[in-house]
Amino acid sequence: MRCYRAYVADYERARKPATYQDVLDAPTNRVAEVVDGCLYTHPRPAGPHAEAASVLGMDLGNPFHRGRGGPGGWIILYEPELHLGADILVPDLAGWRRSRLPAVPNAAYFELAPDWACEVLSPATALLDRTRKLPIYAREGVAHLWLVDPRVRSLEVFRLDGETYRLAATHGEAEVVRAEPFDAVPLELAALWPNPPTPE
């Protein structure tokens, strides 16, 4: 997960910031992102990570994306590619209020920052998500950010407060929660975690 430039032997190429072409050239079995000029690639998610993201997407999709059993008003997508200035991020889930994004554009990526982003943490990505990507989301005005950690069975809910995020709530284990901005519908956290717990 270290910056791609740290592995490049050619000095001139090492000084050149990563671009969208580097993302396109990355192996197809890896997720590629450009963060602060560095190309980061990591493998597709492992089972617990994929399960948490998938279940969360389903639980939010019906009431908020489709308006079934909830207020609707959102577009919620799995692993959208976001082009935010020179940075290219791929959150596990992201959501846009339909007042800002009435329909999904016919494009390979999104240049409009979402209103909510969710990163499901894994050992390979947690440090990048917390220390490098979070400030970019804040810079772009993403109002709500969730960090989900299947290993410790936790949900951290952040709210943008000026230029930085403030931790609004931390939930875990089998709690049934109402987490902003989706607090209109209860969320059963137990459905997100592997059973039994993933060994350390």
N, C-alpha and C positions, 0 to 999 in steps of 0.2 A: 504493500500500500504506500510505500515511500514515493515521493515525487519522482516522476519519470526522469526528470533531468538529472537526478542523482546517479542514474545508471548509464547515461550517455557518455561515450568516450570522447566524441568530437566536441571540443570546447565551444566552437561557434554555435553548434546546434544546441548545446547545453544552455546557452544564454538566451535562446529564442523561446518565448512563451509558447506553450501548447495551444493548439487551435482546434477548430471543429474537424479539420481533416485528420488530426491525430485520433479523435474519437471515432471517426469513420474507419480508420485503419486499424483500430484495436481488434483483437480476436473476438469473434462473434459469441463465444461462450463466456465473455466477461462483460461486466457493466463498466463503462468508461465515463469519467467525469473530468472536467477541467476546473480546478479550484486554485485561484490566485496564480494562474499561469502554469500550474503543474498538471500533468495528466496522471490521474489515479485510475487504476483498474482493479477490480476484485471479482471473484467468481460469483456465479449466480447464487442466490440465497440457499442455505441449508434448510432442512425440514422445519425446525421450530420457527425460524425467521419467516419462511414462506407461509407457514400456517397462520402466524399472528397477523401478517399483512393481509392475507386472503380473507380471513374471518372478519377482521376489522373492516375491510372494504365491503364485504357483504352486509355487515350489521349497519353500516352507515349508508350504504347505497340505496337500500329500499326506502327508508324514511326521508332521506335528504336528496338523493339524486333523482329517485323516481317518484317521491311523494306518497309512498304507500306506508300508511301507519305513522306518518310524520309530516312536517311542514313543507318538504320539498325545498326548492329555491337554490339548489347547489348542483354543480357538476363535480363529481368525484372520480378520479382516475388513478389507476395503478401504474406506477413507474413512468410518469410522463417525463419527457426530456425538457428541461427548462433552460433557455438561453437568457441569462441575466447579465447584461453587459458582456464582458469577456469570459464570464464564468458559465459553465455548463454543468448543471446539477440534475441528478435523477433521484428524487425522493421516492420512498416506497409507496406513498400515497400523497395526493395533493387535491385540494378542492378550491373551486372558484365560485363565488356567488354569481348566480345567473344575471343579477343586475349589472355585473361587470363583464361577464362572458356568457352571452345568451345561448351560444351553441359551440360545440367543439369544432375548431377550424380544421380544414383539410390541409394539414401541414405535418411535417415530421417532428416538429418541436413547438414549444410555446415561448413567446417572448413576453407575454403578460404574466407577471408574478402572481402566484396563487394567493388566496386569502388564508389558506391553512395548508400546512405541510406536516407530514408525519414521517419520521425516520425510525425504522425498526433496527435496533442496535445489534451488532454481532461483534465478536472479538476482532474481526478484520476491519470493521468500519467505525466502531464506536468513537475512537479518538478523532478521526476526521469529521464525523458528524457533529461532535460536540465543540471542537475547537476551531474548525475552519469553515464548515458549512453554515453553522448557526449564525455567525456574524453576517454572512452574505444574505441569508433570509431576512435578517433585521434591516440591513442596508436597503433591501428592495421593498420593505414595508409589508412583509408577510405578517399579518396581524396575529396569527395563532400558530403555534408549533407544538407538536407532540413528539416525545421520545418514548418509544416502547421497547422494553428490554425483556425478551422471553426468558433469559437465563435467571434473572432475579424476580420475574413476574411483576413488573412495575410499569406504570404509565405516569410520565411527567408531563404536565400541561403548562405551557408557557404562553404568556400574553405580551405582545410588544408594548413597551412602555418608553416612549420617546425613541431613542436610537438603539436601545438594548432590550433584551427580554427579561421579564420578571416571572419567577416561578409562581404560578397561580395555584397549583395543587399537585400533590403526589398521591397516587393510588396504587394498590397492589393486590396480589393474590386473587381472592374470589369476590372482591367488592363489586357491587352494582352501583355504578356512578353516573352522574350527569356532568359531562366534561365539556366546557366551552370550546368551540362555538356550537357544539352539537348537544347542548344540555336540554333540548326539548324532548329527547328520548333517552331512557336509561340504557346503559351499556354494561353487559355482563362480562367482566374481565376474565372470568374463569374459562370462557370459550376461546380465549386467545392463546392459552398456554398449553404446552404438551403435558400429557398425563401418562405416566408419572413425570415429575420434574426432570429436566435435562441435567445429567451429571456434570459436575464442574471438570 
